[in-house]
């Protein structure tokens, strides 16, 4: 019997339209900010679009629509 492998990816590296569940954060300072914005471990996030030239991204987290800076998106790990 095979055990399913958990694939984890940073939100910043996800493709547009990708959806996943927040596994954890890589930066404690950003984690405090993201948690206060309503992005908690277990929250479902969908990447809607990106800003041009490597800027931030626009996401839907449960029923919230949020714009995140690149540093904030890099600290979110999805599974």
Phi, psi and omega in degrees: 000128181273142177266128180295139181269131177277121178261123179245140183214143175291144180301323181299330183266000181283156178278157177297133183095350180291145180229141180199175181253137180294122179271305180196180179243149181264346183233121184295321180295317178292327180299318179299316180295315182293321178295321178292336177277350179105007177263102182249159171302132183101349179287138176274127182237137175237128179278114184270312178197166180241152172282151180291160176062038175072028179279211182281195180216161182246123186232160171246116180248108189053252179249015179258140172253121186228146170256127182244142172288163181300319181296323178291317180293326179292334183274354179266127178249125180258153172237000000 
